[in-house]
Amino acid sequence: MKWLMFAVIVVMVDAADRHPVINVEIASLGHIYPDNGGCLPYAGPSQDIALQMIQEKYQGTFNFSMRYVFDRKIKSCNELADNVVDLASNWWFKTRNRNSIPALIFPACTDPETFSINQIAAAHNLLMITSIDNQNVIRNKTLSPTFVSVGHYNDGSYFDFYKAIVTTYAWRSVFILIDDATRVTYFSSVGSIAASSLAEIPGQEVTVRHLQRPAATLLQKALQEFRSISRVLLFYGRAEGVRLLLINAFLLNMTNGEYVYITVKNFLNAPLFGHLDWNYGDGDDEIAKKAFPSLLVIRPVDYNDTLPQTSRLNATDISRRALVDYNLTLSVGNLPMPNVIASYLSVEIFAQVLNASLSLYGPASLRDGSHLTRMIINNSFETDVGSIEIDGHGQRTVDLILSYYDVQNQTFTPFVHMSTKSAETRIMRDIIWTKGKPWPPPNRPTCGYNGDSWNCGTKSSIVLPVSLPISLILVGLTAVFIYWIRSGHEHYLTIDHWIIDGRLLLPVIV
């Protein structure tokens, strides 16, 4: 980071005298219908604020402009994935200023569109910064030499966290339930990858089931199977699906402290992911309230962190711009959401890297996307919203926490922390587990998953404890008698006794 800080200081003083003002054109591709946190109505306002900030900060060195590339006919992420190549190609070959430094700031929302746009960026050696990352694409630098992410969700970190949790608490059997009914493809893709990640642990048993719709009958069927093979369930689905799962678990007496339910909460009350709470104002609230203490939640550390007071990114400005520019109403109380912060960071970090590269390597380096990417990877940045780090794959590192439901305060309280950079976990505090049961629940109950273990004295188990000791005693007495005979003690026998040849004795089978 030292070279970056030095470059910023030097260029601010001298760049205007050494170079003419350099025009930089940023293209932000997306769709304008607010069905996803990666769409332009969410990302655009924070990007506009960031653009205004960097214009002021680097005035006299760079002249930044932002072009939003979209098609009003495209109304969803899936449609965008089908048309993103045409959008990007049209901008690259037809509408961009050929004399400007080009870059892509891309708030991606599906895997296919990310992969397609990444191919274009790589082919033209064009730096692409996204605010929502893609595990499969971004971590392969052969496929993604110019692709970095400042998104708050890092797939690799979550998978390391799952492994750390099940290992720490010795849970050898895990049941994964994925809700395929939601339009958010994130759940099915991440759930499947999580299953593969956990299966890499030696001796780990992983069962994966998919829901076609989160109905009570289907959830109860899944819970019945879960009860017979595991005590730890990872759920991937919207928040209302989590609540419905817990309600049905309560009705099956599966929120009694013997079962653990874990879900992921990446976005703060985002309409796309639902509101994770027991209180929905319906007839199930009381049951849901009793069931929620069986739930654990994984989320990023900076999820609810307060931004520096000096930050240009404030909730009121974001909400106003979203309403004026996109007719989208965003609650000030829920802002800024992590994906909104990431969109802001994508613009700010791009400007920082351009400024540093200009100082260290000259104007020609600004057109080399691979070079600019290398300057971002494995580096840390001081930004308007705080310090961030980018790992060796080009992903932002965000620490994770595991929280339990504190009944007294009716809120989720963190108790396990994982450093993404070191992949080390730390127990922050003791957990108060539901029903006063000891923490953690064992991987396998004393009576077995189905309550038929011989430790619990069931009918089927009586034979073993009774017959086994008797068999051992009889076999032992027989062996002693044979040894006594073979040791020359036959002369102690009187005429009234039989002399037994030990070679003719057969083992007693009970």
C-alpha positions as CSV (number, residue, x, y, z in Angstrom):
1,M,0.0,0.0,0.0
2,K,3.0,2.3,0.5
3,W,3.6,2.7,-3.2
4,L,0.0,3.6,-3.8
5,M,-0.1,6.3,-1.1
6,F,3.1,7.7,-2.5
7,A,1.8,7.7,-6.0
8,V,-1.4,9.6,-5.0
9,I,0.6,12.3,-3.3
10,V,3.1,12.8,-6.2
11,V,0.6,12.8,-9.0
12,M,-1.7,15.3,-7.2
13,V,1.2,17.7,-7.2
14,D,3.0,17.1,-10.5
15,A,0.8,15.2,-12.9
16,A,-0.9,18.3,-14.3
17,D,2.5,19.8,-15.3
18,R,3.8,16.6,-16.9
19,H,0.7,15.2,-18.8
20,P,-2.4,16.6,-20.4
21,V,-5.7,15.7,-18.9
22,I,-6.5,12.1,-19.7
23,N,-10.0,11.2,-20.6
24,V,-11.3,8.0,-19.0
25,E,-14.6,6.4,-20.1
26,I,-16.3,3.9,-17.8
27,A,-19.0,1.6,-19.1
28,S,-21.5,0.2,-16.6
29,L,-23.6,-2.6,-18.1
30,G,-26.8,-3.8,-16.6
31,H,-30.6,-3.7,-16.7
32,I,-32.9,-1.1,-15.3
33,Y,-35.6,-3.2,-13.8
34,P,-35.1,-3.6,-10.0
35,D,-35.3,-7.4,-9.7
36,N,-31.8,-7.9,-8.3
37,G,-29.2,-6.2,-6.2
38,G,-26.9,-6.1,-9.2
39,C,-29.2,-4.1,-11.4
40,L,-28.5,-0.5,-12.3
41,P,-31.2,1.1,-10.1
42,Y,-29.3,-0.3,-7.1
43,A,-25.7,0.2,-8.4
44,G,-26.2,3.4,-10.4
45,P,-26.8,5.9,-7.6
46,S,-23.6,4.9,-5.7
47,Q,-21.6,4.8,-8.9
48,D,-22.7,8.3,-9.7
49,I,-21.7,9.5,-6.2
50,A,-18.3,7.9,-6.6
51,L,-17.8,9.4,-10.1
52,Q,-18.5,12.9,-8.7
53,M,-16.0,12.2,-5.9
54,I,-13.1,11.0,-8.2
55,Q,-13.8,13.9,-10.6
56,E,-13.1,16.3,-7.8
57,K,-10.2,14.4,-6.4
58,Y,-8.2,13.9,-9.6
59,Q,-9.2,17.1,-11.3
60,G,-6.4,18.3,-13.7
61,T,-5.1,14.7,-14.1
62,F,-8.1,12.7,-15.3
63,N,-11.5,13.5,-16.8
64,F,-13.9,10.7,-15.9
65,S,-17.2,9.9,-17.6
66,M,-19.7,7.1,-17.0
67,R,-21.8,5.5,-19.7
68,Y,-24.7,3.3,-18.6
69,V,-25.2,0.6,-21.2
70,F,-28.6,-1.1,-21.1
71,D,-31.7,-2.1,-23.2
72,R,-35.1,-1.2,-21.9
73,K,-36.4,-4.5,-23.4
74,I,-34.2,-6.4,-21.0
75,K,-36.1,-6.9,-17.8
76,S,-34.3,-9.6,-15.8
77,C,-30.8,-11.0,-15.1
78,N,-31.5,-14.0,-17.3
79,E,-32.4,-11.8,-20.2
80,L,-29.4,-9.7,-19.6
81,A,-27.2,-12.8,-19.7
82,D,-28.6,-13.7,-23.1
83,N,-27.9,-10.2,-24.5
84,V,-24.8,-8.9,-22.6
85,V,-22.4,-9.8,-25.4
86,D,-24.4,-7.6,-27.8
87,L,-24.6,-4.7,-25.3
88,A,-20.8,-4.8,-24.6
89,S,-19.9,-5.2,-28.3
90,N,-22.1,-2.3,-29.3
91,W,-20.4,-0.1,-26.7
92,W,-16.9,-1.3,-27.5
93,F,-17.1,-1.0,-31.3
94,K,-19.7,1.8,-31.9
95,T,-20.3,4.2,-29.1
96,R,-17.2,4.6,-27.0
97,N,-14.6,7.3,-27.4
98,R,-11.6,5.7,-29.0
99,N,-9.2,8.3,-27.5
100,S,-10.4,7.6,-23.9
101,I,-9.0,5.0,-21.5
102,P,-11.8,2.3,-21.4
103,A,-12.9,0.2,-18.4
104,L,-15.9,-1.9,-17.5
105,I,-17.6,-1.5,-14.1
106,F,-20.0,-4.4,-14.1
107,P,-22.7,-5.0,-11.4
108,A,-23.2,-8.6,-12.5
109,C,-26.2,-10.6,-11.3
110,T,-25.9,-14.1,-13.0
111,D,-23.1,-16.5,-13.8
112,P,-23.6,-16.7,-17.6
113,E,-23.5,-12.9,-18.1
114,T,-20.4,-12.6,-15.9
115,F,-18.6,-15.3,-17.9
116,S,-19.6,-13.8,-21.3
117,I,-18.6,-10.3,-20.4
118,N,-15.3,-11.6,-18.9
119,Q,-14.4,-13.1,-22.2
120,I,-14.9,-9.8,-24.0
121,A,-12.8,-8.0,-21.4
122,A,-10.0,-10.6,-21.6
123,A,-10.0,-10.5,-25.4
124,H,-9.5,-6.7,-25.4
125,N,-7.2,-6.6,-22.4
126,L,-9.8,-4.5,-20.7
127,L,-9.9,-4.1,-16.9
128,M,-13.3,-5.2,-15.5
129,I,-14.3,-4.5,-11.9
130,T,-17.5,-6.1,-10.7
131,S,-19.3,-5.5,-7.4
132,I,-20.8,-9.1,-7.4
133,D,-18.2,-11.8,-7.9
134,N,-18.3,-15.2,-9.5
135,Q,-16.4,-18.0,-7.9
136,N,-15.8,-20.2,-10.9
137,V,-14.7,-17.5,-13.3
138,I,-12.8,-15.0,-11.2
139,R,-10.5,-17.5,-9.4
140,N,-9.1,-18.8,-12.7
141,K,-6.7,-16.1,-13.9
142,T,-6.1,-18.0,-17.2
143,L,-9.8,-17.3,-18.0
144,S,-10.0,-14.0,-16.1
145,P,-6.7,-12.1,-16.5
146,T,-8.4,-8.7,-16.2
147,F,-11.3,-9.5,-13.8
148,V,-11.4,-8.4,-10.2
149,S,-14.2,-8.1,-7.6
150,V,-14.9,-5.7,-4.8
151,G,-18.1,-7.5,-3.8
152,H,-18.7,-8.2,-0.2
153,Y,-19.4,-11.9,-1.0
154,N,-16.4,-14.1,-1.5
155,D,-17.5,-17.7,-2.3
156,G,-14.2,-19.2,-1.2
157,S,-14.4,-17.6,2.3
158,Y,-17.8,-19.0,2.9
159,F,-16.8,-22.5,1.9
160,D,-13.8,-22.3,4.2
161,F,-16.1,-21.1,7.0
162,Y,-18.5,-24.1,6.5
163,K,-15.5,-26.5,6.7
164,A,-14.2,-24.7,9.8
165,I,-17.6,-24.8,11.6
166,V,-18.4,-28.5,11.0
167,T,-14.8,-29.4,11.9
168,T,-14.8,-27.3,15.1
169,Y,-18.0,-28.9,16.4
170,A,-17.2,-32.4,15.0
171,W,-20.4,-32.6,12.9
172,R,-19.7,-35.4,10.5
173,S,-23.1,-35.5,8.8
174,V,-24.6,-32.4,7.1
175,F,-27.9,-32.1,5.3
176,I,-28.2,-29.3,2.7
177,L,-31.6,-28.1,1.5
178,I,-31.8,-25.8,-1.5
179,D,-34.9,-23.9,-2.5
180,D,-35.0,-23.9,-6.3
181,A,-38.4,-22.2,-6.5
182,T,-36.9,-18.7,-5.9
183,R,-35.9,-16.7,-8.9
184,V,-32.5,-16.0,-7.3
185,T,-30.1,-18.4,-9.0
186,Y,-27.6,-17.6,-6.3
187,F,-29.1,-20.1,-3.9
188,S,-28.9,-23.2,-6.1
189,S,-25.4,-22.4,-7.4
190,V,-23.9,-21.6,-4.0
191,G,-25.7,-24.4,-2.3
192,S,-24.3,-27.0,-4.7
193,I,-20.8,-25.6,-4.5
194,A,-21.0,-25.6,-0.7
195,A,-22.0,-29.3,-0.8
196,S,-18.9,-30.1,-3.0
197,S,-16.7,-28.1,-0.7
198,L,-17.9,-30.0,2.5
199,A,-17.6,-33.3,0.7
200,E,-13.9,-32.7,0.4
201,I,-13.5,-33.2,4.2
202,P,-12.4,-36.8,4.8
203,G,-15.2,-38.9,6.4
204,Q,-17.8,-36.1,5.9
205,E,-21.3,-37.3,4.9
206,V,-23.2,-34.7,2.9
207,T,-26.8,-35.1,1.7
208,V,-28.3,-32.6,-0.7
209,R,-32.0,-32.1,-1.5
210,H,-33.7,-29.6,-3.7
211,L,-37.2,-28.0,-3.1
212,Q,-39.3,-27.3,-6.1
213,R,-41.4,-25.0,-3.9
214,P,-41.3,-24.2,-0.2
215,A,-44.5,-25.9,0.8
216,A,-45.2,-27.3,4.3
217,T,-45.7,-30.8,3.0
218,L,-42.4,-30.8,1.1
219,L,-40.6,-29.2,4.0
220,Q,-41.9,-31.8,6.4
221,K,-40.9,-34.6,4.1
222,A,-37.3,-33.2,3.9
223,L,-37.2,-32.7,7.7
224,Q,-38.2,-36.3,8.2
225,E,-35.4,-37.5,6.1
226,F,-33.0,-35.0,7.8
227,R,-34.0,-36.4,11.2
228,S,-33.0,-39.9,10.2
229,I,-29.5,-39.1,9.0
230,S,-28.2,-35.8,10.5
231,R,-28.5,-33.1,13.1
232,V,-27.1,-30.1,11.1
233,L,-29.0,-28.5,8.2
234,L,-27.8,-25.8,5.9
235,F,-30.6,-24.0,4.1
236,Y,-30.2,-22.0,0.9
237,G,-33.3,-20.0,0.1
238,R,-35.2,-16.8,0.7
239,A,-35.8,-15.6,4.3
240,E,-39.5,-16.6,4.3
241,G,-38.4,-20.1,3.3
242,V,-36.1,-20.2,6.4
243,R,-39.0,-19.1,8.6
244,L,-41.4,-21.7,7.1
245,L,-38.7,-24.4,7.6
246,L,-38.4,-23.6,11.2
247,I,-42.1,-23.5,11.8
248,N,-42.5,-27.0,10.4
249,A,-39.5,-28.1,12.4
250,F,-41.2,-26.9,15.5
251,L,-44.3,-28.9,14.7
252,L,-42.2,-32.0,14.3
253,N,-40.5,-31.4,17.7
254,M,-37.2,-30.7,15.9
255,T,-36.4,-27.3,17.6
256,N,-35.7,-28.9,20.9
257,G,-32.0,-28.2,21.0
258,E,-30.9,-31.4,19.3
259,Y,-31.0,-29.9,15.8
260,V,-29.0,-27.0,14.2
261,Y,-30.3,-25.0,11.3
262,I,-27.8,-22.6,9.5
263,T,-28.5,-20.0,6.8
264,V,-26.7,-17.2,5.1
265,K,-27.7,-13.6,5.2
266,N,-25.7,-11.5,2.8
267,F,-28.0,-8.6,2.1
268,L,-29.7,-6.3,4.5
269,N,-33.5,-6.6,4.0
270,A,-33.1,-6.7,0.3
271,P,-36.4,-7.4,-1.4
272,L,-34.8,-10.2,-3.5
273,F,-33.7,-12.2,-0.4
274,G,-36.5,-11.5,2.0
275,H,-36.7,-10.3,5.6
276,L,-35.1,-12.8,8.0
277,D,-37.3,-12.5,11.2
278,W,-39.9,-14.5,13.0
279,N,-42.3,-11.5,13.2
280,Y,-44.4,-11.5,10.0
281,G,-47.6,-10.3,11.7
282,D,-49.5,-13.6,10.9
283,G,-50.9,-16.5,12.8
284,D,-47.5,-18.3,12.8
285,D,-45.6,-15.7,14.7
286,E,-45.7,-17.4,18.0
287,I,-44.5,-20.7,16.6
288,A,-41.8,-19.0,14.6
289,K,-40.6,-17.0,17.7
290,K,-40.2,-20.3,19.6
291,A,-38.4,-21.9,16.6
292,F,-35.9,-19.1,15.8
293,P,-33.5,-19.9,18.7
294,S,-32.6,-23.1,16.7
295,L,-31.2,-21.0,13.9
296,L,-27.6,-19.8,13.3
297,V,-26.8,-17.1,10.7
298,I,-23.6,-16.6,8.7
299,R,-23.0,-13.0,7.4
300,P,-20.1,-10.7,6.5
301,V,-18.5,-8.7,9.3
302,D,-19.1,-5.4,7.6
303,Y,-22.8,-6.1,7.1
304,N,-24.1,-3.5,9.5
305,D,-21.0,-1.6,10.1
306,T,-21.3,2.2,10.3
307,L,-19.6,4.1,7.5
308,P,-17.1,6.8,8.4
309,Q,-18.9,10.1,9.0
310,T,-16.7,11.7,6.3
311,S,-17.9,9.3,3.6
312,R,-19.6,10.8,0.6
313,L,-21.8,7.7,0.4
314,N,-24.8,8.5,2.6
315,A,-28.3,6.9,2.7
316,T,-30.3,10.1,1.9
317,D,-28.4,10.8,-1.3
318,I,-28.6,7.2,-2.5
319,S,-32.3,7.1,-1.9
320,R,-32.9,10.4,-3.6
321,R,-31.0,9.5,-6.7
322,A,-32.6,6.0,-6.9
323,L,-36.1,7.6,-6.9
324,V,-35.3,10.5,-9.3
325,D,-33.2,8.5,-11.8
326,Y,-34.8,5.1,-11.7
327,N,-38.2,5.6,-9.9
328,L,-37.0,3.1,-7.3
329,T,-37.9,3.6,-3.6
330,L,-35.1,2.6,-1.3
331,S,-35.7,2.8,2.5
332,V,-33.1,5.1,4.1
333,G,-33.0,2.8,7.1
334,N,-31.7,-0.1,5.0
335,L,-29.0,1.9,3.3
336,P,-26.3,1.7,2.2
337,M,-26.6,-2.0,1.5
338,P,-23.3,-4.0,1.0
339,N,-23.9,-4.3,-2.8
340,V,-24.4,-0.6,-3.0
341,I,-21.1,0.0,-1.1
342,A,-19.4,-2.4,-3.5
343,S,-20.6,-0.5,-6.5
344,Y,-19.1,2.7,-5.0
345,L,-15.8,0.9,-4.3
346,S,-15.5,-0.4,-7.9
347,V,-15.3,3.2,-9.2
348,E,-13.1,4.6,-6.4
349,I,-10.5,1.8,-6.6
350,F,-10.4,2.0,-10.4
351,A,-9.4,5.7,-10.1
352,Q,-6.8,5.0,-7.4
353,V,-5.1,2.4,-9.6
354,L,-5.1,4.6,-12.7
355,N,-3.5,7.4,-10.7
356,A,-0.8,5.1,-9.2
357,S,0.0,3.5,-12.6
358,L,0.3,6.9,-14.3
359,S,2.8,8.0,-11.7
360,L,4.8,4.8,-11.7
361,Y,4.6,3.6,-15.3
362,G,3.4,6.4,-17.5
363,P,0.3,7.0,-19.7
364,A,0.8,3.9,-21.9
365,S,0.3,1.6,-18.9
366,L,-3.3,2.8,-18.5
367,R,-4.4,0.8,-21.5
368,D,-3.0,-2.5,-20.3
369,G,-5.9,-4.2,-18.4
370,S,-3.7,-7.1,-17.3
371,H,-1.2,-4.7,-15.8
372,L,-3.9,-2.7,-14.0
373,T,-5.3,-6.0,-12.6
374,R,-2.0,-7.0,-11.2
375,M,-1.8,-3.7,-9.4
376,I,-5.1,-4.5,-7.7
377,I,-4.5,-8.1,-6.8
378,N,-2.8,-8.8,-3.4
379,N,-3.1,-5.2,-2.5
380,S,-4.9,-3.1,0.2
381,F,-6.7,0.2,-0.4
382,E,-7.7,3.1,1.8
383,T,-11.1,4.2,0.5
384,D,-13.8,6.7,1.3
385,V,-15.8,3.8,3.0
386,G,-12.8,2.3,4.9
387,S,-9.9,-0.1,4.4
388,I,-10.3,-3.1,2.1
389,E,-8.0,-5.8,0.8
390,I,-8.0,-7.8,-2.5
391,D,-6.7,-11.4,-2.4
392,G,-4.5,-13.2,-4.9
393,H,-7.6,-14.2,-6.9
394,G,-8.8,-10.7,-7.3
395,Q,-11.5,-10.9,-4.7
396,R,-12.2,-8.6,-1.8
397,T,-11.6,-10.2,1.5
398,V,-14.4,-9.8,4.0
399,D,-14.4,-11.6,7.4
400,L,-17.3,-13.7,8.4
401,I,-19.2,-14.3,11.6
402,L,-21.6,-16.9,12.9
403,S,-24.5,-15.6,15.1
404,Y,-27.0,-17.3,17.4
405,Y,-30.4,-16.0,18.3
406,D,-30.3,-14.2,21.6
407,V,-33.8,-14.8,23.1
408,Q,-33.5,-12.1,25.7
409,N,-32.5,-9.3,23.2
410,Q,-34.4,-10.9,20.3
411,T,-31.4,-10.4,18.0
412,F,-28.7,-12.4,16.4
413,T,-25.4,-12.2,18.4
414,P,-22.0,-13.1,16.8
415,F,-20.1,-15.9,18.6
416,V,-17.7,-17.2,15.9
417,H,-15.4,-15.0,13.8
418,M,-13.3,-16.1,10.8
419,S,-10.5,-14.1,9.3
420,T,-10.8,-14.4,5.5
421,K,-7.2,-13.6,5.0
422,S,-5.8,-16.2,7.4
423,A,-8.8,-18.6,7.3
424,E,-8.5,-18.9,11.1
425,T,-11.6,-19.0,13.3
426,R,-12.0,-17.6,16.7
427,I,-14.7,-18.3,19.3
428,M,-15.9,-14.8,20.5
429,R,-18.2,-15.9,23.3
430,D,-20.1,-18.8,24.8
431,I,-23.4,-19.5,23.1
432,I,-26.6,-19.7,25.0
433,W,-28.3,-22.6,23.1
434,T,-32.0,-23.2,22.9
435,K,-33.9,-25.1,25.6
436,G,-30.9,-24.9,27.9
437,K,-29.3,-27.8,26.0
438,P,-25.5,-28.0,26.0
439,W,-23.6,-26.6,23.0
440,P,-22.8,-28.0,20.6
441,P,-25.4,-30.7,19.9
442,P,-23.6,-34.0,19.2
443,N,-23.2,-35.1,15.7
444,R,-25.1,-38.3,16.6
445,P,-27.6,-38.4,19.5
446,T,-26.9,-40.9,22.3
447,C,-30.0,-42.9,21.3
448,G,-29.0,-42.7,17.6
449,Y,-30.7,-40.8,14.8
450,N,-33.8,-42.9,15.0
451,G,-33.7,-43.6,18.8
452,D,-32.9,-47.3,18.4
453,S,-29.4,-47.4,19.9
454,W,-28.7,-50.1,22.5
455,N,-27.5,-47.3,24.8
456,C,-31.1,-46.3,25.4
457,G,-32.3,-49.8,26.4
458,T,-34.8,-50.4,23.6
459,K,-36.2,-53.9,23.1
460,S,-34.0,-54.6,20.2
461,S,-30.9,-53.7,22.2
462,I,-31.5,-55.9,25.3
463,V,-30.2,-59.1,23.7
464,L,-26.7,-57.7,23.2
465,P,-26.0,-56.5,26.7
466,V,-27.4,-59.6,28.3
467,S,-26.2,-62.4,26.0
468,L,-22.8,-61.1,25.4
469,P,-21.5,-61.2,29.0
470,I,-23.0,-64.7,29.5
471,S,-21.3,-66.0,26.4
472,L,-18.0,-64.5,27.5
473,I,-18.3,-66.0,31.0
474,L,-19.1,-69.5,29.7
475,V,-16.3,-69.4,27.2
476,G,-13.9,-68.2,29.9
477,L,-14.8,-71.0,32.3
478,T,-14.4,-73.6,29.6
479,A,-11.0,-72.3,28.8
480,V,-9.9,-72.4,32.5
481,F,-11.1,-75.9,32.8
482,I,-9.2,-77.1,29.8
483,Y,-6.1,-75.4,31.0
484,W,-6.5,-77.1,34.4
485,I,-6.8,-80.5,32.8
486,R,-3.8,-80.0,30.5
487,S,-1.7,-78.9,33.4
488,G,-1.7,-82.4,34.9
489,H,-4.4,-82.1,37.5
490,E,-6.2,-85.3,36.4
491,H,-4.9,-87.2,39.5
492,Y,-6.9,-85.1,41.8
493,L,-10.1,-86.6,40.4
494,T,-11.8,-89.4,42.3
495,I,-13.4,-92.5,40.9
496,D,-16.7,-90.7,41.0
497,H,-15.6,-88.1,38.4
498,W,-15.4,-88.2,34.7
499,I,-12.1,-87.4,33.1
500,I,-12.7,-85.1,30.2
501,D,-10.4,-84.9,27.1
502,G,-10.1,-81.2,26.4
503,R,-9.6,-81.9,22.7
504,L,-13.2,-83.0,22.5
505,L,-14.7,-79.8,24.0
506,L,-16.5,-77.5,21.6
507,P,-16.9,-73.7,22.1
508,V,-20.2,-72.7,23.6
509,I,-22.3,-70.6,21.3
510,V,-25.1,-68.6,22.9
